[in-house]
Amino acid sequence: MPNLEHPAYPAATLLHLESLVPCRESQVSLLLSIFGERQQFSLPSIFIYGHTSSGKTYVMQTLLNTLQLPHVFVNCVEYFSSRLLLEEILIQLQSCSKIEQTSHVPCDSLNDFVRLFKQVVASQELQDQTLYIVLDRAEQLREMEANILPAFLRLQELTDRNVTVVLLSEIVWELFRPSIGCFEPFTLYFPDYSIGHLQKILSQNHPPEYSADFYAAYINILLGVFYMVCRDLKELQHLAVLNFSKYCEPVVRGEANERDTRKLWKNIEPHLKKAMQTVYLREISSSQWESFQRGSGEPGQLKGLSAHTHVELPYYSKFLLIAAYLASYNPVRTDKRFFLKHHGKIRKTNFMKKQEKTSNHLLGPKPFPLDRLLAILYSIVDNRVPPTANIFSQITSLVTLQLLSMVGHNDQLDGPQYKCTVSLDFIRAVARSIKRDCDKLQAEMHAMHRQQSNLYLIFMKCQQHYLTPVAAASLLAGLG
C-alpha cells in the first residue's frame, strides 16, 4: 500500500506521485489533506519555506502537474515588479481557462488585477475547482509595494473565488510579516535532506548498463567526499553525472570488477579532489570537464581547476592581493628582512618558539592592519604607487569578492584589519599572470621599437632614391 492516500485520486496516480517525490512523502501527504477535493475550498494562502535545494519548487510542480490541478507558477525574481507579476499571472490564467488570448491588457493596480481575475476565473473550466497560484522566490515580494503581499494572502476573500496562493521562500515567515499586520498563512517547513535521503535520491538515477548496487557504492563515495562541503541536491547531481565515467574506467578496461571498491576509489580519488575545488562554480562546461578527465582536452584549456586561477583582476589589485597574502602568512618581525634592501645586520639565532615550528599555512591567515598592507605593496611594486582613492577602492572590491575579509569591529581606533582568504595556488596563479602581463608589455614595446626603426630606415631609403611622397606612402602601407 502506498504511503499517500486520498479518496479523490486513484491509487495508481498516488503511487506514481510517491515515486517522483522520494523522501518528501510526509510533506506531500500534508499538502494533499490541505488541498482536499478539487471542488472544495482550500486554505486562502500557504507559506512553504526551507533552505536552498530542499525540494520546495520541485515538489509543488510535480504535485500540481501529476494531479492535473489548475495552477499558475510564477518566479518573482524573473517578474520583479508588481505590474509584471500581476500581468504574468493573468496571462497564464488565460491559458488554464482555454480562453483565446486577446491583445495585451495592462494591469496597473490591484483593483485592475482583481477585476480581470474575476473575468478569467468565471469560465467553466476554473469555476468548479480550486485554482492554485504559486509564487516562487516569494521573498522578492517584500521589495514591491506594501499592499502586494497582504493582497495575495487574502486573494480568496478579495475575489470571492476558489483560489489558493502558495508562497515558496528560503526565509522564515517572521521576516515577511508586515509591521501593520496581515492575514497569517498556513506555514509548512521543508527540512534539509539528510545524507540517507541524498543517497536514496541520487541512487535512483543509475545508468541501465550498470547495476543499482554499483551506482549506489559510487554515490556513497561521492557523498563521503562532498557531503561536508556541499549538501545542495542539484550540485551533487551535477557532480555525480560528471565524475561517474571516471569511476567506471577500471571496469571498462577490465582492470577491476564492480565489487573491487579499493581500485575504483584509487582511480577516482585525485579527480574528486580536483572537483572539490570547483563546487558551486561553473567555470568550465560539462563537456570540457569530461574531455579533461579523458585526457583529450587542450593543455591550456583548464589551467588550474580552481576558480581562483580564472579570476581577472585589475593590475594593482593583483599586487594588493599578493601583499595581503604576504602580510597574512608572514610574521611582522620578518617584514624588515624581506622587504627592505638595506635592513642592516640581523641577528641569527636557532632559537624558535614551539608554535613557530608549525607551518604558517597550517595555522591559517593572520589579521593585518591597512598600513602594513600598503607598506608591503609599496615595496613589491617597482614604480611609485600613490595612496589614492583608486587603491582604496580596489581594496574594498577585493573584500566584496571575498578574496579579503575584514575582521574586527568598524569602530576600532587603530583602523581596519584584514585577512587574506585565498590559497597559495591562487597567489601563484596571480603572480604568473603579472609576469605574463609584464612579458607581453615588454614584447609589445620591443615590437613597436623595431617597427619605428624599420619605418625610419625606409624613410631614409626613400630620400636616397628620390621617391615621391605618394610612392613612399604606398610602400609604408604595404609594410603595415
C-alpha positions as CSV (number, residue, x, y, z in Angstrom):
1,M,0.0,0.0,0.0
2,P,1.3,3.5,-0.8
3,N,2.0,6.0,1.9
4,L,0.0,8.6,0.0
5,E,-3.8,8.1,0.3
6,H,-6.6,10.3,-0.8
7,P,-10.1,9.4,-1.7
8,A,-10.3,12.0,-4.6
9,Y,-7.4,10.5,-6.6
10,P,-6.7,7.0,-8.0
11,A,-4.2,4.8,-6.1
12,A,-2.1,4.4,-9.3
13,T,-1.7,8.2,-9.6
14,L,-0.7,8.5,-5.9
15,L,1.7,5.6,-6.3
16,H,3.3,7.3,-9.3
17,L,3.4,10.6,-7.4
18,E,5.2,8.9,-4.5
19,S,7.9,7.6,-6.8
20,L,8.5,11.1,-8.1
21,V,9.0,12.8,-4.7
22,P,11.2,10.5,-2.6
23,C,11.9,11.5,1.0
24,R,9.1,14.1,0.8
25,E,6.1,11.8,1.4
26,S,5.1,13.5,4.7
27,Q,5.0,17.0,3.2
28,V,3.1,15.8,0.1
29,S,0.6,13.9,2.3
30,L,0.0,17.1,4.4
31,L,-0.5,19.1,1.2
32,L,-3.0,16.6,-0.1
33,S,-5.0,16.8,3.1
34,I,-4.9,20.6,2.9
35,F,-6.0,20.7,-0.8
36,G,-8.9,18.4,-0.3
37,E,-11.0,17.5,-3.3
38,R,-11.0,19.5,-6.5
39,Q,-14.2,21.4,-5.9
40,Q,-13.6,22.1,-2.2
41,F,-12.4,25.4,-0.9
42,S,-8.9,25.2,0.4
43,L,-6.9,27.5,2.7
44,P,-6.5,31.1,1.3
45,S,-2.7,31.0,1.5
46,I,0.1,28.6,2.3
47,F,3.7,29.6,3.1
48,I,6.3,26.9,2.4
49,Y,9.9,27.6,3.4
50,G,13.2,25.8,3.6
51,H,16.8,26.1,2.6
52,T,18.0,26.0,-1.0
53,S,17.6,22.7,-2.8
54,S,15.2,21.3,-0.2
55,G,12.6,20.3,-2.8
56,K,10.0,23.1,-2.4
57,T,9.7,24.1,-6.1
58,Y,10.1,20.5,-7.4
59,V,7.5,19.1,-5.1
60,M,4.9,21.7,-5.8
61,Q,5.4,21.5,-9.6
62,T,5.3,17.7,-9.5
63,L,2.2,17.6,-7.3
64,L,0.2,20.0,-9.3
65,N,1.2,18.5,-12.7
66,T,0.7,14.9,-11.7
67,L,-2.7,15.5,-10.2
68,Q,-3.5,17.9,-13.1
69,L,-4.7,20.7,-10.9
70,P,-5.2,24.1,-12.5
71,H,-2.3,26.3,-11.4
72,V,-0.1,29.3,-12.2
73,F,3.6,29.1,-11.4
74,V,5.5,32.4,-11.4
75,N,9.1,33.2,-10.3
76,C,9.2,36.5,-8.5
77,V,12.8,37.1,-9.5
78,E,12.0,36.9,-13.2
79,Y,8.9,39.1,-12.8
80,F,10.5,41.6,-10.4
81,S,7.9,44.4,-10.4
82,S,4.2,44.3,-9.3
83,R,2.9,45.1,-12.8
84,L,5.0,42.3,-14.5
85,L,3.9,39.8,-11.8
86,L,0.2,40.6,-12.0
87,E,0.2,40.6,-15.8
88,E,2.0,37.2,-16.0
89,I,-0.5,35.6,-13.6
90,L,-3.3,36.8,-15.8
91,I,-1.6,35.6,-19.0
92,Q,-1.1,32.1,-17.5
93,L,-4.7,32.1,-16.2
94,Q,-6.0,32.6,-19.8
95,S,-4.1,29.5,-20.8
96,C,-5.6,27.5,-18.0
97,S,-9.1,28.6,-18.8
98,K,-8.6,27.9,-22.5
99,I,-9.7,31.5,-23.3
100,E,-8.5,32.9,-26.6
101,Q,-5.8,35.4,-25.7
102,T,-6.8,38.9,-26.8
103,S,-4.4,41.9,-27.1
104,H,-2.3,42.7,-24.1
105,V,-4.4,44.2,-21.3
106,P,-2.3,46.4,-18.9
107,C,-2.7,45.8,-15.2
108,D,-1.6,48.9,-13.4
109,S,-3.1,48.3,-9.9
110,L,-4.5,45.7,-7.7
111,N,-8.0,46.9,-8.5
112,D,-7.5,46.1,-12.2
113,F,-6.0,42.7,-11.2
114,V,-9.0,41.7,-9.1
115,R,-11.4,42.8,-11.8
116,L,-9.6,40.9,-14.6
117,F,-9.0,37.9,-12.3
118,K,-12.8,37.6,-11.8
119,Q,-13.5,37.7,-15.5
120,V,-10.9,35.0,-16.3
121,V,-11.9,32.6,-13.5
122,A,-15.6,32.9,-14.4
123,S,-15.0,30.3,-17.1
124,Q,-16.5,26.9,-16.6
125,E,-13.0,25.2,-16.5
126,L,-11.9,27.1,-13.4
127,Q,-15.2,27.7,-11.7
128,D,-15.7,24.1,-10.4
129,Q,-12.2,23.5,-8.9
130,T,-9.6,25.2,-6.8
131,L,-7.1,27.3,-8.6
132,Y,-3.5,27.4,-7.2
133,I,-1.2,30.4,-7.7
134,V,2.4,29.5,-6.8
135,L,4.8,32.3,-6.2
136,D,8.4,31.0,-6.2
137,R,11.2,33.1,-4.5
138,A,8.4,34.9,-2.7
139,E,10.9,36.9,-0.6
140,Q,11.1,39.3,-3.6
141,L,7.5,40.4,-2.7
142,R,8.9,42.4,0.2
143,E,10.7,44.7,-2.4
144,M,7.3,45.6,-4.1
145,E,4.5,47.9,-3.0
146,A,3.3,47.4,0.6
147,N,-0.1,46.2,-0.4
148,I,1.0,43.4,-2.7
149,L,1.8,40.7,-0.1
150,P,-1.3,41.3,2.1
151,A,-3.5,41.2,-1.1
152,F,-2.1,37.8,-2.1
153,L,-2.5,36.4,1.3
154,R,-6.3,37.1,1.2
155,L,-6.9,36.9,-2.5
156,Q,-9.6,34.4,-1.9
157,E,-11.6,36.9,0.1
158,L,-10.9,39.8,-2.3
159,T,-12.0,37.9,-5.4
160,D,-14.7,35.7,-3.8
161,R,-13.3,32.8,-5.9
162,N,-11.9,29.3,-5.0
163,V,-8.2,30.2,-5.2
164,T,-5.2,29.3,-3.0
165,V,-1.9,31.3,-3.1
166,V,1.2,29.3,-2.3
167,L,4.4,31.2,-1.4
168,L,7.7,29.4,-1.7
169,S,10.7,31.0,0.1
170,E,14.0,30.4,1.7
171,I,13.4,32.6,4.7
172,V,11.0,32.3,7.6
173,W,7.6,33.9,7.8
174,E,8.7,36.2,10.6
175,L,10.8,38.1,8.1
176,F,7.8,38.6,5.9
177,R,5.2,39.7,8.4
178,P,4.4,43.5,7.9
179,S,4.6,45.8,10.9
180,I,0.9,46.7,10.5
181,G,-0.1,43.0,10.5
182,C,-1.7,40.9,7.8
183,F,-3.6,37.6,7.3
184,E,-1.5,34.7,8.7
185,P,-0.9,31.9,6.1
186,F,-0.5,28.2,6.9
187,T,3.2,27.6,7.2
188,L,4.9,24.4,6.1
189,Y,8.6,23.7,6.6
190,F,10.7,21.6,4.3
191,P,13.8,20.3,6.2
192,D,17.2,19.7,4.5
193,Y,17.8,16.3,3.0
194,S,19.8,14.0,5.3
195,I,22.7,12.0,3.9
196,G,20.5,9.0,3.8
197,H,17.9,10.9,1.8
198,L,20.6,12.1,-0.6
199,Q,21.9,8.6,-1.0
200,K,18.4,7.3,-1.9
201,I,17.6,10.2,-4.3
202,L,20.9,10.1,-6.2
203,S,21.0,6.3,-6.4
204,Q,17.7,6.4,-8.4
205,N,19.4,7.9,-11.4
206,H,21.7,4.9,-12.1
207,P,22.5,4.1,-15.7
208,P,20.8,1.0,-17.0
209,E,24.1,-0.7,-18.1
210,Y,25.3,-0.9,-14.5
211,S,23.7,-2.5,-11.5
212,A,22.0,-0.5,-8.8
213,D,24.4,-1.7,-6.2
214,F,27.4,-0.5,-8.2
215,Y,26.0,3.0,-8.7
216,A,24.9,3.1,-5.0
217,A,28.5,2.4,-4.0
218,Y,29.7,5.3,-6.2
219,I,27.1,7.7,-4.7
220,N,28.3,6.6,-1.2
221,I,31.9,7.5,-2.2
222,L,30.8,10.8,-3.7
223,L,28.8,11.8,-0.6
224,G,31.7,10.8,1.6
225,V,33.9,13.3,-0.1
226,F,31.4,16.2,-0.8
227,Y,28.8,16.0,2.0
228,M,30.7,18.1,4.5
229,V,31.1,21.0,2.0
230,C,28.1,20.7,-0.2
231,R,24.5,19.5,0.6
232,D,22.8,21.0,-2.4
233,L,21.0,18.3,-4.2
234,K,21.3,19.9,-7.7
235,E,25.1,20.4,-7.3
236,L,25.5,16.8,-6.1
237,Q,23.6,15.5,-9.1
238,H,25.8,17.6,-11.3
239,L,28.9,16.2,-9.7
240,A,27.6,12.6,-9.8
241,V,27.0,12.8,-13.6
242,L,30.4,14.4,-14.4
243,N,32.5,12.0,-12.4
244,F,30.8,8.7,-13.0
245,S,32.6,8.0,-16.3
246,K,36.0,8.3,-14.5
247,Y,34.7,5.9,-11.7
248,C,33.9,3.3,-14.4
249,E,37.2,3.4,-16.2
250,P,38.8,0.4,-14.4
251,V,35.7,-1.7,-15.1
252,V,35.6,-0.7,-18.8
253,R,39.2,-1.5,-19.3
254,G,38.8,-4.9,-17.5
255,E,41.2,-4.0,-14.7
256,A,38.6,-4.4,-11.9
257,N,35.1,-5.7,-11.4
258,E,32.2,-3.8,-9.9
259,R,32.9,-5.1,-6.4
260,D,36.6,-4.1,-6.4
261,T,35.9,-0.9,-4.4
262,R,39.5,-0.2,-3.5
263,K,40.8,0.0,-7.1
264,L,37.8,2.1,-8.1
265,W,38.4,4.5,-5.2
266,K,42.2,4.8,-6.0
267,N,41.3,5.7,-9.6
268,I,38.8,8.4,-8.9
269,E,40.3,9.9,-5.7
270,P,42.5,12.6,-7.4
271,H,39.7,13.6,-9.7
272,L,37.2,14.1,-6.9
273,K,39.8,16.3,-5.1
274,K,40.1,18.5,-8.2
275,A,36.3,18.6,-8.5
276,M,36.0,19.7,-4.9
277,Q,37.8,23.0,-5.8
278,T,35.0,23.9,-8.2
279,V,32.0,23.1,-6.1
280,Y,29.1,25.6,-6.9
281,L,31.3,27.1,-9.7
282,R,30.6,26.7,-13.4
283,E,34.0,27.9,-14.6
284,I,34.1,25.1,-17.2
285,S,31.3,23.3,-19.1
286,S,30.4,19.6,-18.6
287,S,31.9,18.7,-22.0
288,Q,35.2,20.4,-21.1
289,W,35.3,18.6,-17.7
290,E,34.7,15.2,-19.4
291,S,37.3,15.8,-22.0
292,F,39.8,16.7,-19.3
293,Q,39.0,13.5,-17.4
294,R,39.6,11.5,-20.6
295,G,42.9,13.4,-21.1
296,S,41.8,14.7,-24.5
297,G,41.3,18.3,-23.6
298,E,43.7,21.0,-24.7
299,P,46.7,21.6,-22.4
300,G,45.8,25.2,-21.7
301,Q,42.1,24.8,-21.6
302,L,41.9,24.0,-17.9
303,K,45.0,25.6,-16.3
304,G,44.2,25.0,-12.7
305,L,40.7,23.9,-11.9
306,S,40.3,26.2,-9.0
307,A,38.0,29.2,-9.8
308,H,40.6,31.5,-8.2
309,T,43.0,30.9,-11.1
310,H,40.4,32.2,-13.5
311,V,39.6,35.5,-11.7
312,E,40.5,38.5,-13.7
313,L,41.6,41.5,-11.6
314,P,43.0,45.0,-12.2
315,Y,46.7,45.4,-12.4
316,Y,47.2,46.9,-8.9
317,S,44.6,44.6,-7.3
318,K,46.9,41.7,-8.1
319,F,49.7,43.3,-6.2
320,L,47.4,44.2,-3.4
321,L,46.3,40.6,-3.1
322,I,49.9,39.3,-3.1
323,A,50.8,41.9,-0.4
324,A,47.8,40.8,1.6
325,Y,48.9,37.1,1.4
326,L,52.4,38.0,2.5
327,A,51.0,40.0,5.4
328,S,48.7,37.2,6.5
329,Y,51.2,34.4,6.4
330,N,54.5,36.1,7.5
331,P,55.2,37.5,11.0
332,V,55.6,41.2,11.4
333,R,59.2,40.8,12.6
334,T,60.2,39.4,9.1
335,D,59.0,42.4,7.2
336,K,62.2,44.3,7.6
337,R,64.3,41.3,6.4
338,F,62.1,40.6,3.4
339,F,61.0,44.0,2.1
340,L,63.9,46.3,2.9
341,K,67.0,46.4,0.7
342,H,69.3,47.9,3.4
343,H,68.0,46.4,6.6
344,G,71.3,46.2,8.3
345,K,72.6,43.3,10.3
346,I,70.0,40.8,11.5
347,R,71.0,38.6,14.4
348,K,70.9,34.9,13.5
349,T,69.6,32.5,16.1
350,N,68.5,28.9,16.2
351,F,66.0,29.5,18.9
352,M,62.4,29.1,17.8
353,K,59.3,29.1,19.8
354,K,57.3,25.9,19.8
355,Q,54.4,27.4,18.0
356,E,56.7,28.9,15.3
357,K,57.8,25.4,14.3
358,T,54.4,24.8,12.7
359,S,53.9,26.0,9.2
360,N,52.0,29.2,8.9
361,H,49.9,27.7,6.1
362,L,48.6,25.1,8.6
363,L,47.8,27.8,11.2
364,G,45.8,29.9,8.8
365,P,45.9,33.6,7.8
366,K,46.5,36.2,10.5
367,P,44.9,39.6,10.5
368,F,47.0,42.6,9.5
369,P,46.4,46.4,9.6
370,L,45.9,48.6,6.5
371,D,49.1,50.5,6.8
372,R,51.1,47.2,6.8
373,L,49.3,46.1,3.6
374,L,50.2,49.4,1.9
375,A,53.8,49.3,3.1
376,I,54.3,45.8,1.6
377,L,52.6,47.0,-1.6
378,Y,55.0,49.9,-2.0
379,S,58.0,47.5,-1.5
380,I,56.9,44.9,-4.1
381,V,55.8,47.3,-6.8
382,D,58.6,48.8,-8.9
383,N,57.2,52.1,-9.6
384,R,55.8,54.6,-7.1
385,V,52.1,54.0,-6.2
386,P,50.5,57.0,-4.5
387,P,47.8,56.1,-1.9
388,T,44.9,57.4,-4.0
389,A,41.2,56.7,-3.8
390,N,41.7,54.2,-6.6
391,I,43.9,52.0,-4.5
392,F,41.5,52.1,-1.5
393,S,38.5,51.3,-3.8
394,Q,40.3,48.2,-5.1
395,I,40.8,47.0,-1.5
396,T,37.1,47.4,-1.0
397,S,36.5,45.4,-4.2
398,L,38.7,42.6,-3.0
399,V,36.6,42.4,0.2
400,T,33.4,42.3,-1.8
401,L,34.8,39.5,-3.9
402,Q,35.6,37.7,-0.7
403,L,39.3,37.5,-1.6
404,L,40.0,39.5,1.5
405,S,37.9,39.6,4.7
406,M,37.6,42.4,7.1
407,V,38.0,41.3,10.8
408,G,37.2,43.2,14.0
409,H,34.8,46.0,14.5
410,N,34.4,49.0,12.3
411,D,34.8,51.4,15.3
412,Q,38.4,50.4,16.1
413,L,40.7,53.3,16.8
414,D,43.7,51.7,15.1
415,G,41.9,51.3,11.7
416,P,40.5,48.3,9.9
417,Q,42.2,44.9,9.8
418,Y,42.0,42.3,7.0
419,K,42.7,38.7,6.3
420,C,43.7,37.1,3.0
421,T,41.2,34.2,2.3
422,V,42.8,32.7,-0.8
423,S,45.2,29.8,-1.2
424,L,48.8,29.6,-2.2
425,D,47.8,28.2,-5.6
426,F,45.7,31.3,-6.2
427,I,48.6,33.6,-5.3
428,R,50.9,31.6,-7.6
429,A,48.4,32.0,-10.4
430,V,48.1,35.7,-9.8
431,A,51.9,36.1,-9.8
432,R,52.2,34.2,-13.1
433,S,49.5,36.4,-14.6
434,I,51.5,39.5,-13.6
435,K,54.6,38.0,-15.2
436,R,52.7,37.3,-18.4
437,D,51.4,40.9,-18.4
438,C,54.9,42.3,-17.9
439,D,56.3,40.0,-20.6
440,K,53.6,40.9,-23.0
441,L,54.0,44.6,-22.4
442,Q,57.8,44.2,-22.9
443,A,57.3,42.3,-26.1
444,E,54.9,45.0,-27.4
445,M,57.4,47.7,-26.6
446,H,60.2,45.8,-28.5
447,A,57.9,45.2,-31.5
448,M,57.0,48.9,-31.5
449,H,60.7,49.9,-31.3
450,R,61.5,47.6,-34.2
451,Q,58.6,49.0,-36.3
452,Q,59.8,52.5,-35.7
453,S,63.3,51.6,-36.7
454,N,62.1,50.0,-39.9
455,L,60.0,53.0,-40.7
456,Y,63.0,55.2,-40.2
457,L,65.2,53.1,-42.5
458,I,62.5,53.1,-45.2
459,F,62.2,56.8,-44.9
460,M,66.0,57.2,-45.4
461,K,65.9,54.8,-48.4
462,C,63.1,56.9,-49.9
463,Q,65.2,60.0,-49.6
464,Q,68.2,58.3,-51.1
465,H,66.3,57.0,-54.1
466,Y,64.3,60.3,-54.5
467,L,60.9,58.6,-54.2
468,T,57.8,60.8,-54.3
469,P,55.7,61.2,-51.2
470,V,52.9,59.2,-52.8
471,A,55.3,56.3,-53.6
472,A,56.7,56.4,-50.1
473,A,53.2,56.3,-48.6
474,S,52.2,53.3,-50.7
475,L,55.4,51.5,-49.6
476,L,54.7,52.2,-46.0
477,A,51.1,51.0,-46.3
478,G,52.3,47.7,-47.8
479,L,54.6,47.3,-44.8
480,G,51.8,47.7,-42.4
